[in-house]
Amino acid sequence: MKISVELTLSPLQDDFESSIVHFIKKLRASGLKVKENPLSTQVYGDYDEVMKVLNAEIKEAFELIENGVMAVKIVKTDRYDYDPDF
């Protein structure tokens, strides 16, 4: 089953940028389809593969920050090629 996942990592600390960049670079290196925008990162692929990567990378991201929030949305379809027609 294909999924699309939107992630927003919000470290609750002054030095937050490096932990976000590290998280995104790890997702890029995973081999999954990844897109970023100023507000979130999207990951696309097979459910089991995506969730395996996210399980490891979210855990590492939380270990590297003192406090933080990870917002996650999961859609049951691969929306990587979505192009608005309006």
C-alpha positions as MATLAB code, in Angstrom:
seq = 'MKISVELTLSPLQDDFESSIVHFIKKLRASGLKVKENPLSTQVYGDYDEVMKVLNAEIKEAFELIENGVMAVKIVKTDRYDYDPDF';
ca = [
       0.000    0.000    0.000;
       1.327    3.438   -0.925;
       1.220    6.375    1.491;
       2.094   10.045    1.712;
       3.305   11.450    5.027;
       3.613   15.096    6.020;
       6.004   15.812    8.905;
       6.675   18.958   10.877;
       9.486   18.827   13.441;
       9.364   21.670   15.954;
      12.186   21.588   18.494;
      11.213   23.647   21.525;
      14.622   25.196   22.120;
      16.681   28.152   20.947;
      19.115   26.182   18.773;
      16.599   24.429   16.530;
      17.785   24.789   12.928;
      20.577   22.190   12.970;
      18.291   19.443   14.293;
      15.707   20.114   11.560;
      18.370   20.105    8.834;
      19.814   16.855   10.203;
      16.354   15.214   10.186;
      15.646   16.270    6.592;
      19.077   15.120    5.373;
      18.514   11.694    6.965;
      15.150   11.408    5.191;
      16.749   12.401    1.864;
      19.454    9.743    2.333;
      16.847    7.031    3.018;
      16.068    6.461   -0.665;
      12.425    7.466   -0.202;
      10.777   10.179   -2.284;
      11.034   13.381   -0.228;
       9.815   16.941   -0.814;
      10.334   19.932    1.461;
       8.691   23.318    1.813;
       9.116   26.040    4.449;
       6.481   24.489    6.747;
       6.882   20.722    6.423;
       8.550   17.739    4.794;
       6.645   15.138    2.785;
       7.709   11.508    2.361;
       6.149    9.111   -0.156;
       6.335    5.383   -0.720;
       5.324    1.922    0.416;
       3.736    1.890    3.888;
       6.124   -0.611    5.480;
       9.230    1.041    4.055;
       8.158    4.586    4.954;
       7.122    3.640    8.486;
      10.372    1.731    9.079;
      12.416    4.792    8.096;
      10.214    7.198   10.052;
      10.344    5.046   13.167;
      14.140    5.205   13.198;
      14.516    8.839   12.133;
      11.861   10.277   14.443;
      13.446    8.426   17.357;
      16.880    9.820   16.471;
      15.466   13.339   16.025;
      13.911   13.186   19.500;
      17.153   11.873   21.004;
      19.049   14.855   19.537;
      16.747   17.560   20.924;
      15.891   18.472   24.490;
      12.155   19.049   23.885;
      10.066   19.087   20.747;
       6.930   18.269   18.826;
       6.556   16.113   15.705;
       3.298   16.604   13.794;
       2.534   13.725   11.406;
      -0.236   13.357    8.806;
      -0.613   10.137    6.818;
      -2.653    9.820    3.615;
      -3.417    6.420    2.123;
      -2.166    7.156   -1.387;
       1.059    8.323   -3.028;
       0.501   12.030   -3.769;
       4.085   12.677   -4.932;
       3.011   13.623   -8.473;
       0.077   15.786   -7.352;
      -0.216   18.918   -9.455;
      -3.084   21.302   -8.686;
      -5.165   22.072  -11.767;
      -6.545   25.402  -10.616;
];
